[in-house]
Each structure stands twice: as C-alpha cells, then as structure tokens.
C-alpha cells in the first residue's frame, strides 16, 4: 500500500476521532472548560500566595507556559484512553478487517490529538490574555513556543498509545498515566521557580523534560521568572531547553512508535 493511501487512511481515522470529541461530553469539557479552570485557579487562587513581587501579574505571565505544558501532556492521555476503549469495544478488530493501512489507526489517533491540543492551546491562550498574560517576543518566536509544546505532547501521545494497547480499559489508562504524569508535571518549574524546591527535588526538576518544555515556551514567549533575584538555571537542560525538549521527543518517538505499532498488531490479532 502506497504512502499516499496510508496518509489518506490516517486522515480519515483522525476525522473520526475529532467528530467523536463533539459527541462525548467528557472530552468536550476537557477540551474547553478544564483549561480555563486551570488558568483561573492558579492565576487567582495560588498566584497571590506564590508571587513575592506582589499583585500576581508577574507570576501570571510566568505561570501560563507551565499550565500549557501540563495541560497538553495530560491531553496526551486521550490517545491511550481512546485506543483502550476501541480495543475493549472491538472497534480495532473492525479496523483490522478493512482494506486500510495498519499504521493508519495509531497515526490518525495521535494526529487528531495534536489537533485537539491546538484547540486547547487556543482556549488557554485567550484565557491567559484575559488574566494578564502577554507574549513579549516576535510572532515567529511565539509560533516556536507553541510548536515546542505540540511536538513534546505528540511524542507523549505515542507513549500513551502503547499503554492504551496494553491495558484492559480507559480507566486503567487514566489511573496509570496520572501516577506518572502528575509528579512529573509538579516536580518541575511549571508552577514555581526551581529555587523554591528542596535540593534533591531541585536536581530532578532541573533535568525533568517537563521543566525543559516549560522553560523553552517561557523563553520563546518572553515570560521570565518574576523574581528579580533569581539566578539562571545551572543545568545544561534548562540552558538549552528547546534542544533538550527535541532530543527527548525524538528519543521517545524512536522507541515508542515501533512499540505502539507492534502492540497494535498484537492486540488486534487476539
């Protein structure tokens, strides 16, 4: 089967997944209301307590990139949950019986979730603008910030695709992902500067890829640490956050794209 047909099949699967978002209330809430809630919660409930400069405006600018990173990473769990549900309902077996490229199911699933994350980022950006967040760099830098977030989330979606093929239900996917993603996104610079963390956690956070993608977005959006006494991060990862993020994304894709496709063939043939 030619590459053109494989891409066409993947786009059909992606369209099917996007249409499903409109028809499943839980997914629609995650796509629209939950990002708004995160921005408002951290900006106004926690912002005044965390921002030492007073007023919370500086912290809100610092915060938004972290909220972006956390939300698109959690959004990648939709990939695993959706695939687990399709396996459970036998839809994967139906796909397998159709004259379509085997790679189309996973490629379409992950691509549709990138598009879902684009919607999430648009909603969150508009909410961020309302609470005082601003992009203080050029248009191309801002586009780069969004692309770094989407590329990293796309890589994580392939990890979730592999997990979705392994576990028996969407609920297990969500629980398993939460156990890993929750500490990864909080033991990082997503919500607080690294200097506020205790020593061992600070070292972990400095090399945490979530910290890198957050730092890369902040740099590209022009949203520095609001604390004027803060020192620049010492780790190579945070001195070159965009490069470190891309290294992680490529490594994850190299490992998990073949693993997910292998597990798909194995799950579909059971």
Secondary structure, DSSP 8 states (H G I E B T S, - for coil): --HHHHHHHHHHHHHHHHHHHHH-HHHHHIIIIIHHHHHHIIIIIIHHHH-TTSSSHHHHHHHHHHHHHHHHHHHTHHHHHHHHHHHHHTHHHHHHHSSS-THHHHHHHHHHHHHHHHHHHHHHHHHHHHHT----S-HHHHHHHHHHHHHHHHHHHHHHHHHHHHSSSHHHHHHHHHHHHHHHHHSSSSSS-GGGS-HHHHHHHHH-HHHHHHHHHHHHHT---S-TT-----SHHHHTHHHHHHHHHHHHHHHHHHHHHHHHHHHHT-
